[in-house]
């Protein structure tokens, strides 16, 4: 027995020795790369803890909470594993091991510095030296991590040189060729990352290298177009990694484009935009792009042994380095001029997919530009009201500081036109590119004027010039809005003419036949829209005829099965079904014709706003069909609300004195006390970078139980039966604050949430307004305040909600209160509905915000979702402070609970 065991152990020892002896240099080198990656993970872990601690240092004096989370012990396995390799010459091994040991010593020093800070924190020594030692340790840590980054890169270059000795590059080898392709992409990302850093002091103005990011987008677009030529001869599953790697690069491209557009004036005031982009970029690089490269190396091993690649380590600094000289590239005023004449010639062959996508990019650019212009129209309209009120106010109270934090010039969309220019015939490029450049110039001038208004109002220049410059800026905006509308129409028509010069590849295909019929109907709807616009502006004596529009819509319905022959019906809830946009376009076109005949010219602005939303919904349906068709069906453009802003004549407007009802003296028999009815207040949101309100918002702070004042409502007494109607209830300013993080992806969560919202949409009224704020990672507004007349648009946004990302509940709450406060309805039901599936840490600042807002009539209700009821103490505390209810949503109450919240105030 003992002899057998001895022989077995000898066999395993021999086998292990044989394995070590047969280890290839490539395999051994990858052990060193594994050590590099583990070292990056260790340093990054301590780096993130220290960065969070530094942020806490800044608020410690205010909130009295500070704690550096402890780090673990260093993992030695990969270090020891790298040192055991026997696959190299003595000289190679000596040099590799020397580099390994030197880097390991540096990692240990970094770890010791982090732990010294942990000890300092636990002893609360900061109470004696006011964080002096902490700053010294963090500075030392920064120096060591910078050295680590450089040493790690040099070590990998040493590994690469040895790798090439054993694995010479041959372009004819598909594996080596693809490895080099991928490496080129990784190096391109590293070059951009090396120009960035994470800045611990976020309050300083940003110096984000937007031009370098744009150059990187162009470089990566070329890499994308050329990538994957060797895929056909690479064996599965390694071949599958190529598409995933390409998808990872496309994700990074989208991240860069969003960051370029988001780098507006508001983002330039702090380093937060820089830090958020840098953090997201590194995360996508390390955990997505690099992981697919590593998958390719791992799956290629049976055929070709390749070299792994190290992770990227974040760099950080205390302050943002400021440019040596101030910016001098001021935006020039747009000068309107006729575009270059376009002579269209019929093409001999159908357009290539690349040419079709390039033409569609112009449509996307126009549509995104229109979205931004509409935001500016509303901002300028509100500002004009504020300026007119100031002009007519005897007391000459200060104007609110103007802000345009959400306006973004669509630079990335325009850049895509430049990238795709070679796909457009040369004879057309100068004309349509010149027109696109003109639109971009208009948007840039709008941005520059808006920035001037920020400075104008913040420094109170209006007191010196009596709004003279303000009036000039508003006059210029009126000109720019009108010019943009005219110029975008010209560009769209020219792009469409170019597209129509190409013959269809398959003229009888269902997508092409249906697309042509739908486009004809869209054109008729557009004629109706323009006719209504002319009538409401007094440019036409009567409303447009709609007989042809109705007839064409009926024809589209009648020919549905013939036009869509061969296309599968996937169901209305399936976004890939072509029947849904086809049918909805036809049916809603009939409604458009009916709406035209009911136009009343008493309120042109409000009437046209309804048509503006309705038409753009039709354009959305057509563009949805275009996306499904892939090639051949060119998208269409949206239309702006041209009546959203119109210049007012500067006149003296006498403010109307506000009538405040006297307090009602209660009789002896009255059980409930009666208080004063209304007070005025400013928004409780104190963050100046996010505040967008331009007027003082009047809020009701107390309600009377009995009154004869029409504008005051009373709380509804406990109602047990939910009436499926809002008749008799106060107008709603409801903000839906929705958790769309990854954990909401469950049949008991997000689908139930959508059901609850849609149940309310069936009975919502024109006076009710609904907003949607979502939080998954960073909180954002998914739907600005929208009237109940646009229930279809609200439903569309709801249908698009998807679960993805992490949870930022505090950020979501803060943003929701900003939206609710800005759109406050006096004596209405001003309520935030927080829908989530679980607890999250709530900051003291948020508790205070909820408490103060509830005292000023903005209430917070909380809906929880999940298979089991959630006993969330933080959430219950929030609901209690917000003077709202706390309800777990199930299939039984999903259809009624939101309606109940919309009936929270009733007409007395």
Secondary structure, DSSP 8 states (H G I E B T S, - for coil): -HHHHHHHHHHHHHHHHHHHHT--HHHHHHHHHHHHHHHHHHHHHHHHHHHHHHHHHHHHHHH-------------HHHHHHHT--SS-HHHHHHHHHHHHHHHHHHHHHHHHHHHHHHHHHTTTHHHHTTHHHHHHHHHHHHHHHHHHHHHHHHHHHHHHHHHHHS---TT-HHHHHHHHHHHHHHHHHHHHTT--EES--SS-----HHHHHHHHHHHHHHHHHTTTTGGGS-TTTTHHHHHHHHHHHHHHHHHHHHHHH-STTGGGSSHHHHHHHHHHHHHIIIIIHHHHHHHHHHHTTT------------EESS----SS----------------------SS---HHHHHHHHHHHHHHHHHHHHHHHHHHHHHHHHHHHHHHHT-TT---------TT----HHHHHHHHHHGGGS-HHHHHHHHHHHHHHHHHHHHHHHHHHHHHHHHHTTTHHHHTTHHHHHHHHHHHHHHHHHHHHHHHHHHHHHHHHHTS--TTTTSHHHHHHHHHHHHHHHHHHHHHHHHHHHTTSSSS----HHHHHHHHHHHHTHHHHTTT-----TT-TT-HHHHHHHHHHHHHHHHHHHTT--GGGHHHHHHHHHHHHHHHHHHHHHHHHHH-SS---------TTS-----------------------TT--S------EEE--S---TTT----S-EEE-----SS---TT--EE-----S--S--TTB--EEEEEEEE-SGGG-STTTHHHHHHHHHHHHTT--TT-EEEEEEESSSEEEEEEEEEGGGHHHHHHHHHH----S---HHHHHHHHHHHHHHT--TTSEEEEEEEESS-----HHHHHHHHHHHTTT-EEEEEE-SSS----HHHHHHHHHTT--EEE--TTTTTTHHHHHHTSEE--
